[in-house]
Amino acid sequence: MAIMTSADVLKINNSEELVGVIDDVVKEIPELRFFAASPVTKNTFKTLAVETLPTVGFRDPAGLRTFDTVGLANHEIACKYLDASWTLPVAIAQQCDWGEDFAKALETKAHLKSAFFALSKQIWTGTSNDANGFVGFDALIAAVDSGAMVITANESASDASSVYAVRTGIDSAQLAWGSNGQFDEGDILEQMLYTQETEGSGSGATTVTKGAWHYAQKLGGWVGLQVTSKYAAAKIEKLSATSGKVGLDDDLLYQLIEKFPASVKPNGIFMSRRSFSQLRQSRTTYSPVGAPAPYPDNFEGIPIYVSDAIA
């Protein structure tokens, strides 16, 4: 069965015009291209997760076997509101040689791109990125069996970065788009925006009201991270580029993959541009002729994704 991505989900209940912009923006966000996604009716919902497998085995044809049940848990998933609403001064839009409609479309695309980039950062660092968003992989990974899915490269690193191995799907990790994936897409309105400013100082200070006409549009949607397996992700933390500190290399990636059972290997590895460069340089070091290593687009067949959402 084909896996739906965010672009697929957001095509269902949004306008053709908005879907066209979303398609363009999603191409630039590796997390939204990679992670499976699903529309959900409610913005807070519960999902079943398998925590322990049942005990089964062989039995004598004339004998009996003890029956066991699978260990299930209800996980509550809370979608959070991702706000891409915008305003644009009318006078600025009127100066656009390509027309006011082009200026408005540019504003919509820029805000959606920023919103989806904020979403990609939230996936990894969670509430450390934005306290109003959902819990991300950093906290979820750390909570698994007292850090069993974490490799610490250095005890400390002022320039710390992380690398994540992740598995996506309904049985591991996916994005959940609330309200069936429908964005709040309001009409573009022309309205006066006011602000109050203080002029002067001391006893002569006065409060004045200023304003200007703006175009404005309400734009946003509900999204959350649904994780249903403790083997959905693992990470290498505190990687450094400081001399004498440990950076990314193949040995660490092998240790990372060993965190997963053979039957649930990750299907994506995400890293920063710096970690990507460290990996390539580590491979160059071992070249017998010192030639630059080829572009590392995978590790043991697992695709590598470079993301600006990872510091």
Rosetta blueprint (number, residue, H / E / L):
1 M L
2 A L
3 I L
4 M L
5 T E
6 S H
7 A H
8 D H
9 V H
10 L H
11 K L
12 I L
13 N L
14 N L
15 S L
16 E H
17 E H
18 L H
19 V H
20 G H
21 V H
22 I H
23 D H
24 D H
25 V H
26 V H
27 K L
28 E L
29 I L
30 P H
31 E H
32 L H
33 R H
34 F H
35 F L
36 A E
37 A E
38 S E
39 P E
40 V L
41 T L
42 K L
43 N L
44 T E
45 F E
46 K E
47 T E
48 L E
49 A E
50 V E
51 E E
52 T E
53 L L
54 P L
55 T L
56 V L
57 G L
58 F L
59 R L
60 D L
61 P L
62 A L
63 G L
64 L L
65 R L
66 T L
67 F L
68 D L
69 T L
70 V L
71 G E
72 L E
73 A E
74 N E
75 H E
76 E E
77 I E
78 A E
79 C L
80 K E
81 Y E
82 L E
83 D E
84 A L
85 S L
86 W E
87 T E
88 L E
89 P E
90 V H
91 A H
92 I H
93 A H
94 Q H
95 Q L
96 C L
97 D L
98 W L
99 G L
100 E H
101 D H
102 F H
103 A H
104 K H
105 A H
106 L H
107 E H
108 T H
109 K H
110 A H
111 H H
112 L H
113 K H
114 S H
115 A H
116 F H
117 F H
118 A H
119 L H
120 S H
121 K H
122 Q H
123 I H
124 W H
125 T H
126 G H
127 T H
128 S H
129 N L
130 D L
131 A L
132 N L
133 G L
134 F L
135 V L
136 G L
137 F H
138 D H
139 A H
140 L H
141 I H
142 A H
143 A L
144 V L
145 D L
146 S L
147 G L
148 A L
149 M L
150 V E
151 I E
152 T E
153 A L
154 N L
155 E L
156 S L
157 A L
158 S L
159 D L
160 A L
161 S E
162 S E
163 V E
164 Y E
165 A E
166 V E
167 R L
168 T L
169 G L
170 I L
171 D L
172 S L
173 A E
174 Q E
175 L E
176 A E
177 W E
178 G L
179 S H
180 N H
181 G H
182 Q L
183 F L
184 D E
185 E E
186 G L
187 D L
188 I L
189 L E
190 E E
191 Q E
192 M E
193 L E
194 Y E
195 T E
196 Q E
197 E E
198 T E
199 E E
200 G L
201 S L
202 G H
203 S H
204 G H
205 A L
206 T E
207 T E
208 V E
209 T E
210 K E
211 G E
212 A E
213 W E
214 H E
215 Y E
216 A E
217 Q E
218 K L
219 L E
220 G E
221 G E
222 W E
223 V E
224 G E
225 L E
226 Q E
227 V E
228 T L
229 S L
230 K L
231 Y L
232 A L
233 A E
234 A E
235 K E
236 I E
237 E E
238 K E
239 L E
240 S L
241 A L
242 T L
243 S L
244 G L
245 K L
246 V L
247 G L
248 L L
249 D L
250 D H
251 D H
252 L H
253 L H
254 Y H
255 Q H
256 L H
257 I H
258 E L
259 K L
260 F L
261 P L
262 A H
263 S H
264 V H
265 K L
266 P L
267 N L
268 G E
269 I E
270 F E
271 M E
272 S L
273 R H
274 R H
275 S H
276 F H
277 S H
278 Q H
279 L H
280 R H
281 Q H
282 S H
283 R H
284 T H
285 T H
286 Y L
287 S L
288 P L
289 V L
290 G L
291 A L
292 P L
293 A L
294 P L
295 Y L
296 P L
297 D L
298 N E
299 F E
300 E L
301 G L
302 I E
303 P E
304 I E
305 Y E
306 V E
307 S L
308 D L
309 A L
310 I L
311 A L
